[in-house]
Amino acid sequence: MDLKERIIQTALLLFGKYGVKSITMDEIASGLGVSKRTLYETFKDKESIIMECYLYKKKIRNDYALEVMKESDTVLDVILKVQKKQFEELLHVNQRFFDDLFKYYPRVEKMIKEDQAEHQKEARDFFEKGVSQGIFRKDIDFDIISMLITEQINWLMHSKLKEQFPFVKVFRTILYTYMRGISTPKGQEILDKFIQTNE
């Protein structure tokens, strides 16, 4: 593992545990056992590290999704399994992590929003494949659904609701509600079976 990846992994652990704002470059360097100068030779500032952390996690998620797609019968199976993995990861993330990202790091927020816009296009194609598989309804505008899901997740990131309920519980409720609403009876059966097995 090269130095850049070691920095990213160390930063991810610290950010997830304590939030982003409270972690300094000194603490990241100390966690790695390297000098701050060495850290700055690899990344110009903390926001650059955060951006690389996001891209690193994105690649891991995408690789996992590709693996799941190879062994899944429907796109709904893929959605549910990938989101389950994400839920498991989010259980270990400090709620301040999300507040810090959007409050203090505008370049990160911009990158995430651009990525979400691209993901909406991919999601639409994915949903339409589900229509052809008979698991999603034909009468749904999936451009609207993709945008609504994204907007609700963004709202949740800024909402005080996550102070009242666990973030993962709210996120899961949003996902299951949408999946049930857009699914055919066949899709709803897959969703119900997944929930019974995994809840």
N, C-alpha and C positions, 0 to 999 in steps of 0.2 A: 504494500500500500504506500503510495507516494505521500509527500508532505501535504499537498493540497487536499487530498481526500481525508487525511487524518485531521486536518483543521476543520473540515466540514463536519465530520462525524462528532468531533469534540464539541463544536459549536451547537450542533443539533441537540445533543444531550443537555447542555447547559441552558439553551433557549427553552427547550421543552419543560425543563424542571423549574426554572426561575423566571421565565418571561424573557423578552429580548432587551428591553431598555436597561434593566438592572445589571446585565452582564457587560463587563468591559473587555477591551482588547487585552489588558493585562491578565484578566482571569482566564481568557481563552488560551493565551500563551502559557500561563501557569499550568493549566489543565493538560497541555500538550508536553510540558517540560522543555519548552524552547523559549528563546528570548523574544521580546516584543518586536525587536528589529527584524528578526527572522519572519515573524508574522506579517509585518508590513511589507516585506519584500515579496510576499505572495499575494496579499490583498491590501489594497490602498486604504480601505476603511471597513468599519463593521457592516455598513449597508451592503457592501460588495460581498461580504461573507454570507449575509442573509440571502442575497439573490442567488448565490451559488448553492446554498442549502436548499432553496426552493427547487432549483433545476435538478439537483441531485435526487430529491424525493420524487419529483415528477418522473424522472427516468425509471426509478425503481417501481413506481406505480404502473407506468406504461409497460414495463417488462413483465410485471406480474399479470397485467390484463391480457397480454399476448399469450401467456402460458395458460391462463384460465380459458381463453377463447378456444384453445386447441382441444380442451377436454369437456366443453360445455355444449349442451344440445340447443339452447336458445340464448338470445341476447339478454333476456331477463335473468337467466342464471348468471351470466357474466356480470351484469350490473350489481346484483345482490352479493355475489362473492367478492367482487372488488370493493364494494362499499363496506362489507363486513371487515375486510382487512384494514380499511381506513379507520373504521370505528375503533378497532382494537388499538391502533396506533394513537388515536386521539385521546384514549383513556389516560394516557401517560403525559398529556400536554397540559401545562399550567394555563388557566383561562386568560391570564394576563398576556400570554403570547399573542393572541389575536388582537387584543386592544392595542398593544405596543406597535404591532406591524403597521396598522393603518393610521395610527396617530403620529408616529415619529419618523416613518420611513417612506416618503412619497415615491421614490424610484421603485421600491418593492411593490407598493400598491398599484402603480402604473403597469408593472410587468404582470402582476396577477390578473388585473382586469383585461389586459390584452390576451393573456392565455385563456381566460374564461370565454372571451369572444370567439376565439378559435375553437375552443371545446364545444361551444354551443352548436357550431356547424357540424362537428363530428357526431355530437349527440343526436342531432336531427336525422342523420343518415343511419345511425344505430337504431333509433326508434322505428324508422321506416322499414328497416330489415325485420324488426319485430312484428310489424304489420303483416309482412309476407309470410312470417312463421305462424301467424294466427294467434299471437299472444297479446298484441296491442290492437286497440280499436282503430278502424279506418277513418272514423269521423273526427279525429283529433288533429289540431294544428300543432305539430311538434316544434315548430319555430317558437310558438308562444310558450309551450311547456318548457322548453329548454331555457328560455329567458326567465320564466317565472321561478324555476328551481334555482337558477343562479342568483336572482334577486333576493329570494328568500334566504339563501345561505349568506349573502352579503349583509342582509338585514340582521340576521342572527349574530354575525360577527360584531356588530355595533350595538346590539340590543342588550338591555339589562335582564332579559329573560334568562340568559345563560348564568346569571347570578342566582336565579331562583331554582333552576333545574339543571342537571348535568348537560353539558353541551352535546354529548353524544346522544343522549336520550331525545333531545329536541331535534337534532339532525336526523336521527333514525325515524322519528315520527313524521317529519316532513317527507322523507324519501318514501316511506311505506304508503303514506296517504296519496301521494302522486301516482305511484306505481299501481295502486289498487284502482284509482280513478281512470287510468288510461288503458287498463288491461281488459281483455276479453275474459269470459269465464275460464278458459284454458289458462290464461295468464294469472288470474286470481288464484287458481288452484296451485300453481307453481309457487306463488308468493306465500300462500297460507302454509304450504308444506315447508317452505324455507324458514318461515317465522317459528313454526312449531318445533323445528329441528334445532334452531340456533338461538332461541330466546331462553 
